[in-house]
Amino acid sequence: RGDDREPLTLIRTIVLRDANYRSIQAIQSLALEIRDKHLSLAEAEKRMDEILKSPQKSPRWIIYAAGGMVSSGTIVLYNGKPTMIALAFLVGFLATGMLKWMAKLGMSTFYSQIIAALCITITAAGAAWLSTTYGLGINATLLVISGIVLLVAGMMTVGAFQDAIDEYYITANARLLKVAMATGGIVIGVLIGLYVATFLGVSFPTTPDKLSMATPKFQYIGALIIAAAFAARYHAPLFGVVISGGIGMLGWLVSRFIIAEGFGVVIASGVAAAVVGLLATFVSRFWKFPSMAIISAGIVPLVPGLSLYNGLMGIVQNPPSDPEFMYALAILARALVIGLAIAAGATLGNIVGRPLRRRISKAYNRLPRRKLSQNS
């Protein structure tokens, strides 16, 4: 407005929507087409409006089933029985549907997290009562964890650290505050559910001391299921789901290998995330699927969402004078450091992968057979 007039500031409230990987890929394809075919501005705007007005989406039941598969994959990862896997799928299916319904009503994340965590805890309490009454052998604690995995803002923590690494400090601070509010809502919901369950005569721990991992073969299967289901939850096509599952399993394999070599989980998570970020840059170009989607799905099994939840639950349940309070603080700090390592690794892998991909593409285009095929 010039030096002699006061500036005008426009503030617009943006409603957060779930990612749609098909729409992201359509926009990326349009950008490449604009570059290669030199589309006019009017044609580009028309195509962009078509993408945004009628986005391709997966059926609602696939989204709900993907949430159930994330919960089931968590049970597989932690050596759960087939009965537990089926129950976890049901809990995840219903929890995902409930979250979508509350988002449609316009409910804030804080309250939707409280309600969802409360319902998950009450459901686990009912399963614990049935297990005690009829001897079904249901691990109610693990059932709670399988549902809470859908709510814990582990990916949001990684995203906040990625923004901070890329020097987007305002959005990084906003995301970290949202992580605190979302996770706080989970803790409040679980505590209310525990109070109701205790009032009804059912008690069980919602914070496991130490979950036993499955055999390596089932760990890889669990990581594959979690990564593939995460991609499917955000409208990825079938080949995108398969690619994401494979990358997620590979990332988990790398992290387990590094841990077995004597390195800590922080280094292992960072290196595995770097491998995921590096591979995503190549896979995305060859199979026309957004690298952001592959990275997000691939690092999900590595994200310390369970540690974040355990740390906050320990802080809330124990007074500051209790040694368990300091132990919970250590768990929380470790979860944050792992999240930072994953964000740094994924960002580094992506940064290294892009120029490397360009060099490989240029070298491939210089091959004689490539020129012959173009001339013919």
Order of alpha helices (4+ residues) and beta strands (2+ residues): alpha-alpha-alpha-alpha-alpha-alpha-alpha-alpha-alpha-alpha-alpha-alpha-alpha-alpha-alpha
